[in-house]
């Protein structure tokens, strides 16, 4: 079997001349490392004195190292070896040695109080016997172990207990106050953030509303511009149609005049015939025909119909209207 599989204490047991002595040595070293205000050299010298008659045959250093490392598996193994191999007399002797090394300075540490109780139970020593043995060796009764979880323990063993407790309470109060302030600050920041978010949302809604209103206004302007453009095109179309109609009427009138000239080339028309021609009538027309023709021609050539035209167009219309008016007046007087 490979040596690497054994723990340091198991190797010591394998090399020891007396496994019981080696196990007892570890338990006593365990007690010594829990002595307060004792140097390492003093611990080793005291352990050497107590175990001078042991037959373990190895150095104390490895044992002290295991005890300092608080190797509970090694301590448990040592306890099993001692319980299995020791007689009642040897058990009392081991407990005697443990009490001696634990109380050399007159004070039993809290840790060793529990360790001695553990050893007494391990060695099958009754509590009464253990108490008697402790009293015989120390001259003091074994008092119950103090409870470090109680305030009374620290009031006795810690002179600064009250100050420490007050400081602890103050620290807790400060921490609680700091946490409360932090929560208040966080809440204030959250409220401020919420207000800022609401303000941004309102501003965004306002900008969106303004944008929509501007879009509506722009759309209305565009629609007005389109309507204006349509009206302008309609007016232009109407003007073009009126001009074409006037041109057609003028052309027809000129055509009729030329036709009459061709029909009567030898005799120039008299004034009555010319007046009738101006109104678009033929000889033989009565007064009712003259009135109807006059109204038609007056509407056709009245200057007000050409208010949007050029000055030349207005002048031509005025001249034609005067001719129509003169022809009408002449015919109504001579018919």
Secondary structure, DSSP 8 states (H G I E B T S, - for coil): --GGGS-HHHHHHHH-S-HHHHHHHHHHHHHHTT-TT--HHHHHHHHHHHTTT----S-SHHHHHHHHTT-HHHHHHHHHHHHHH--HHHHHHHHHHHHHHHSTTS---HHHHHHHHHHHHHTT--HHHHHHHHHHHHSS-------TTSHHHHHHH-TTHHHHHHHHHHHHHHHHHHHHHHHHHHHHHHHHHHHHHHHHHHHHHHHHHHHHHHHHHHHHHHHHHHHHHHHHHHHHHHHHHHHHHHHHHHHHHHHHHHHHHHHT-SS---HHHHHHHHTT--TT--HHHHHHHHHHHHHHH-GGGGTTS-HHHHHHHHHHHHHHHHHHHHHHHH-
